[in-house]
Amino acid sequence: MSLFHKSRPNHHKAFTALLIGTGVILFWRGLWGLTDLLLFPTDPVLSHLASLVIGIGILSFTHYLVRELM
């Protein structure tokens, strides 16, 4: 087996990781942009505070669910 064939799976893994990472970043960028436009668009401070409260609520709820499942 040549050196190229030995390194090929690593290139495939790196490309896949890069592709997945880009997808995750673009997803969060889109979600962040939509939140800025839809959640109190005329009041950025209130929008950020509401996002913070909603995020903490979601994290607390999912932590409770995970703890219950274990």
Backbone as a printed PyTorch tensor [residue, N CA C, xyz], in Angstrom:
tensor([[[  0.8470,  -1.1740,   0.0000],
         [  0.0000,   0.0000,   0.0000],
         [  0.8960,   1.2420,   0.0000]],

        [[  0.5780,   2.1890,  -0.8390],
         [  1.4220,   3.3800,  -0.9480],
         [  1.1110,   4.3780,   0.1640]],

        [[  1.9650,   5.3640,   0.2610],
         [  1.7950,   6.4050,   1.2750],
         [  0.4860,   7.1640,   1.0600]],

        [[  0.0970,   7.3690,  -0.2000],
         [ -1.1370,   8.0830,  -0.5130],
         [ -2.3510,   7.3480,   0.0570]],

        [[ -2.3870,   6.0320,  -0.0970],
         [ -3.5200,   5.2580,   0.3850],
         [ -3.5890,   5.2490,   1.9100]],

        [[ -2.4450,   5.3060,   2.5680],
         [ -2.4380,   5.3350,   4.0260],
         [ -2.9370,   6.6740,   4.5560]],

        [[ -2.6350,   7.7620,   3.8450],
         [ -3.0330,   9.0910,   4.3240],
         [ -4.4320,   9.4720,   3.8630]],

        [[ -4.9810,   8.7440,   2.9240],
         [ -6.2800,   9.0910,   2.3710],
         [ -7.4020,   9.1100,   3.4110]],

        [[ -7.5140,   8.1310,   4.2960],
         [ -8.5920,   8.1930,   5.2930],
         [ -8.4920,   9.4250,   6.1940]],

        [[ -7.2780,   9.8600,   6.5210],
         [ -7.1210,  11.0630,   7.3420],
         [ -7.5960,  12.2960,   6.6060]],

        [[ -7.3420,  12.3650,   5.3030],
         [ -7.8240,  13.4980,   4.5180],
         [ -9.3480,  13.4800,   4.4720]],

        [[ -9.9090,  12.2920,   4.3350],
         [-11.3630,  12.1590,   4.3000],
         [-11.9770,  12.6120,   5.6320]],

        [[-11.3600,  12.2230,   6.7360],
         [-11.8560,  12.6300,   8.0610],
         [-11.7270,  14.1340,   8.2510]],

        [[-10.6230,  14.7070,   7.8170],
         [-10.4190,  16.1520,   7.9530],
         [-11.4330,  16.9150,   7.1080]],

        [[-11.6680,  16.4450,   5.8850],
         [-12.6440,  17.1020,   5.0170],
         [-14.0510,  17.0060,   5.6060]],

        [[-14.3960,  15.8310,   6.1220],
         [-15.7110,  15.6380,   6.7380],
         [-15.8770,  16.5360,   7.9580]],

        [[-14.8500,  16.6190,   8.8020],
         [-14.9100,  17.4910,   9.9820],
         [-15.0560,  18.9470,   9.5670]],

        [[-14.3370,  19.3630,   8.5440],
         [-14.4340,  20.7350,   8.0490],
         [-15.8250,  21.0160,   7.4930]],

        [[-16.3640,  20.0630,   6.7660],
         [-17.7020,  20.2240,   6.1940],
         [-18.7660,  20.3090,   7.2880]],

        [[-18.6810,  19.4250,   8.2690],
         [-19.6500,  19.4430,   9.3740],
         [-19.5000,  20.7220,  10.1930]],

        [[-18.2710,  21.1240,  10.4740],
         [-18.0390,  22.3590,  11.2200],
         [-18.6180,  23.5690,  10.5010]],

        [[-18.4290,  23.6350,   9.1920],
         [-18.9820,  24.7420,   8.4020],
         [-20.5060,  24.7320,   8.4550]],

        [[-21.0930,  23.5470,   8.3590],
         [-22.5490,  23.4460,   8.4500],
         [-23.0840,  23.9240,   9.7860]],

        [[-22.4110,  23.5540,  10.8640],
         [-22.8410,  23.9790,  12.2040],
         [-22.7330,  25.4900,  12.3410]],

        [[-21.6250,  26.0540,  11.8890],
         [-21.4330,  27.5050,  11.9820],
         [-22.4900,  28.2470,  11.1680]],

        [[-22.7720,  27.7850,   9.9530],
         [-23.7820,  28.4450,   9.1230],
         [-25.1800,  28.3140,   9.7190]],

        [[-25.4730,  27.1620,  10.3230],
         [-26.7580,  26.9900,  10.9830],
         [-26.9220,  28.0150,  12.1080]],

        [[-25.9220,  28.1270,  12.9850],
         [-26.0180,  29.0500,  14.1100],
         [-26.0230,  30.5000,  13.6490]],

        [[-25.2970,  30.8050,  12.5640],
         [-25.3230,  32.1620,  12.0270],
         [-26.7220,  32.5140,  11.5470]],

        [[-27.3720,  31.5820,  10.8580],
         [-28.7340,  31.8130,  10.3840],
         [-29.7230,  31.9520,  11.5210]],

        [[-29.6020,  31.0890,  12.5140],
         [-30.4900,  31.1640,  13.6660],
         [-30.3030,  32.4750,  14.4210]],

        [[-29.0440,  32.8830,  14.5790],
         [-28.7380,  34.1310,  15.2720],
         [-29.3290,  35.3160,  14.5050]],

        [[-29.1760,  35.3170,  13.1940],
         [-29.7170,  36.4070,  12.3790],
         [-31.2280,  36.4840,  12.4420]],

        [[-31.8880,  35.3230,  12.3670],
         [-33.3490,  35.3100,  12.4620],
         [-33.8160,  35.7860,  13.8280]],

        [[-33.1110,  35.3880,  14.8720],
         [-33.4770,  35.8370,  16.2160],
         [-33.3550,  37.3580,  16.3210]],

        [[-32.2980,  37.9190,  15.7490],
         [-32.1370,  39.3780,  15.7690],
         [-33.2720,  40.0830,  15.0330]],

        [[-33.7460,  39.4700,  13.9580],
         [-34.8090,  40.0970,  13.1720],
         [-36.2050,  39.9050,  13.7740]],

        [[-36.4390,  38.7860,  14.4640],
         [-37.7870,  38.4490,  14.8970],
         [-38.0690,  38.7150,  16.3750]],

        [[-37.0600,  38.6740,  17.2150],
         [-37.2660,  38.8140,  18.6560],
         [-36.9470,  40.2530,  19.0680]],

        [[-37.9580,  41.0800,  19.1940],
         [-37.8280,  42.4970,  19.5400],
         [-36.8130,  43.2110,  18.6280]],

        [[-37.1040,  43.2880,  17.3330],
         [-36.1310,  43.8610,  16.3890],
         [-35.8280,  45.3420,  16.6140]],

        [[-36.7300,  46.0660,  17.2670],
         [-36.4800,  47.5020,  17.4730],
         [-35.7630,  47.7980,  18.7860]],

        [[-35.5970,  46.7890,  19.6270],
         [-34.9440,  46.9920,  20.9220],
         [-33.8690,  45.9160,  21.1220]],

        [[-32.6260,  46.2060,  20.7200],
         [-31.5710,  45.1910,  20.8040],
         [-31.2870,  44.7160,  22.2310]],

        [[-31.3750,  45.6100,  23.2110],
         [-31.0910,  45.2180,  24.5940],
         [-32.1410,  44.2170,  25.0770]],

        [[-33.4180,  44.5050,  24.8340],
         [-34.4880,  43.5980,  25.2180],
         [-34.3770,  42.2730,  24.4540]],

        [[-33.9880,  42.3310,  23.1830],
         [-33.8000,  41.1250,  22.3890],
         [-32.7050,  40.2440,  22.9680]],

        [[-31.5920,  40.8630,  23.3680],
         [-30.4920,  40.0970,  23.9600],
         [-30.8830,  39.5140,  25.3190]],

        [[-31.5770,  40.2960,  26.1100],
         [-32.0070,  39.7930,  27.4170],
         [-33.0070,  38.6450,  27.2740]],

        [[-33.9450,  38.7880,  26.3390],
         [-34.9150,  37.7180,  26.1090],
         [-34.2060,  36.4600,  25.6100]],

        [[-33.2380,  36.6130,  24.7270],
         [-32.4730,  35.4710,  24.2410],
         [-31.7300,  34.7920,  25.3750]],

        [[-31.1640,  35.5820,  26.2530],
         [-30.4360,  35.0460,  27.4010],
         [-31.3660,  34.2480,  28.3130]],

        [[-32.5170,  34.8070,  28.6100],
         [-33.4740,  34.1320,  29.4910],
         [-33.9990,  32.8510,  28.8390]],

        [[-34.3440,  32.9150,  27.5510],
         [-34.8320,  31.7310,  26.8430],
         [-33.7360,  30.6600,  26.7930]],

        [[-32.5030,  31.0640,  26.5140],
         [-31.3940,  30.1210,  26.4590],
         [-31.1370,  29.4460,  27.7890]],

        [[-31.1530,  30.2220,  28.8650],
         [-30.9540,  29.6490,  30.2020],
         [-32.1040,  28.6910,  30.5320]],

        [[-33.3140,  29.0670,  30.1580],
         [-34.4620,  28.1880,  30.3820],
         [-34.3260,  26.8710,  29.6360]],

        [[-33.9260,  26.9330,  28.3740],
         [-33.7490,  25.7090,  27.5850],
         [-32.6400,  24.8480,  28.1800]],

        [[-31.5120,  25.4500,  28.5330],
         [-30.4060,  24.6880,  29.1150],
         [-30.7960,  24.0620,  30.4480]],

        [[-31.5290,  24.8040,  31.2710],
         [-31.9690,  24.2560,  32.5550],
         [-32.9270,  23.0940,  32.3520]],

        [[-33.8790,  23.2440,  31.4370],
         [-34.8580,  22.1970,  31.1810],
         [-34.1930,  20.9390,  30.6290]],

        [[-33.2850,  21.1040,  29.6550],
         [-32.6310,  19.9360,  29.0730],
         [-31.6910,  19.2840,  30.0600]],

        [[-31.0690,  20.0540,  30.9540],
         [-30.2290,  19.4650,  31.9910],
         [-31.0840,  18.6250,  32.9250]],

        [[-32.2590,  19.1160,  33.2430],
         [-33.1940,  18.3640,  34.0890],
         [-33.5850,  17.0590,  33.3930]],

        [[-33.8870,  17.1240,  32.0740],
         [-34.2690,  15.9210,  31.3490],
         [-33.1310,  14.9020,  31.3150]],

        [[-31.9100,  15.3620,  31.0680],
         [-30.7670,  14.4560,  31.0120],
         [-30.5520,  13.8140,  32.3710]],

        [[-30.6770,  14.5940,  33.4200],
         [-30.4970,  14.0600,  34.7610],
         [-31.5550,  13.0160,  35.0730]],

        [[-32.7810,  13.2260,  34.6050],
         [-33.8610,  12.2750,  34.8360],
         [-33.6410,  10.9830,  34.0520]],

        [[-33.0250,  11.0710,  32.8810],
         [-32.8060,   9.8910,  32.0520],
         [-31.6790,   9.0130,  32.5690]],

        [[-30.7740,   9.5870,  33.3460],
         [-29.6250,   8.8210,  33.8170],
         [-29.9470,   8.0450,  35.0280]]])
